Amino acid sequence: MDYNHLWHLARERLNLLPQQVDPNLQGADAIRAIHQSTWNIADQVNATPQPPGHRPRPHPALAA
């Protein structure tokens, strides 16, 4: 499973896809735009090449 598919599934399960925003909510258009921006940011970060030898640090809450 590739990154795009996993990211879509995660957002779908968390009800964070732009099309899942209730159109009757006040500010629904802004909420949809924010949800779409999360995708754009994550996609750009994922596409950024990492320097040789780069090892991501685990999040402190996940470190044993």
MOQUICOR-V910776 format. One record per residue. N is the residue number from 1. RES is the residue in one small letter. PHI is phi in whole degrees, -180 to 180 (none if undefined). PSI is psi in degrees with one decimal (* if undefined). BURIAL is + if it has 24 or more other ideal C-beta (glycine too) atoms within 12 Angstrom, else -. Layout:
N;RES;PHI;PSI;BURIAL + N;RES;PHI;PSI;BURIAL
This chain:
1;m;none;131.3;- + 2;d;-89;171.1;- + 3;y;-57;-47.4;- + 4;n;-59;-41.7;- + 5;h;-67;-44.9;- + 6;l;-62;-42.2;- + 7;w;-65;-40.1;- + 8;h;-63;-46.5;- + 9;l;-62;-41.7;- + 10;a;-62;-46.6;- + 11;r;-67;-35.9;- + 12;e;-64;-46.2;- + 13;r;-67;-28.9;- + 14;l;-91;5.0;- + 15;n;57;44.2;- + 16;l;-114;14.1;- + 17;l;-79;140.9;- + 18;p;-53;-37.8;+ + 19;q;-74;-8.5;- + 20;q;-90;-2.4;- + 21;v;-76;130.5;- + 22;d;-64;117.6;- + 23;p;-65;-14.8;- + 24;n;-84;-9.5;- + 25;l;-70;142.8;- + 26;q;-66;130.0;- + 27;g;80;19.3;- + 28;a;-56;-39.9;- + 29;d;-63;-41.2;- + 30;a;-67;-40.1;- + 31;i;-63;-43.6;- + 32;r;-61;-41.6;- + 33;a;-64;-39.0;- + 34;i;-65;-45.0;- + 35;h;-60;-40.7;+ + 36;q;-67;-35.8;- + 37;s;-63;-34.4;- + 38;t;-61;-39.2;- + 39;w;-65;-46.3;+ + 40;n;-60;-43.1;- + 41;i;-66;-48.8;- + 42;a;-62;-39.5;- + 43;d;-64;-41.6;- + 44;q;-67;-41.5;- + 45;v;-64;-43.4;- + 46;n;-64;-32.9;- + 47;a;-82;-12.8;- + 48;t;-73;121.8;- + 49;p;-66;140.4;- + 50;q;-95;145.7;- + 51;p;-65;154.2;- + 52;p;-56;137.6;- + 53;g;81;1.9;- + 54;h;-68;128.8;- + 55;r;-125;117.6;- + 56;p;-63;140.2;- + 57;r;-82;139.5;- + 58;p;-69;149.1;- + 59;h;-62;137.2;- + 60;p;-55;-33.7;- + 61;a;-70;-20.9;- + 62;l;-99;-10.3;- + 63;a;-73;140.1;- + 64;a;-83;*;-
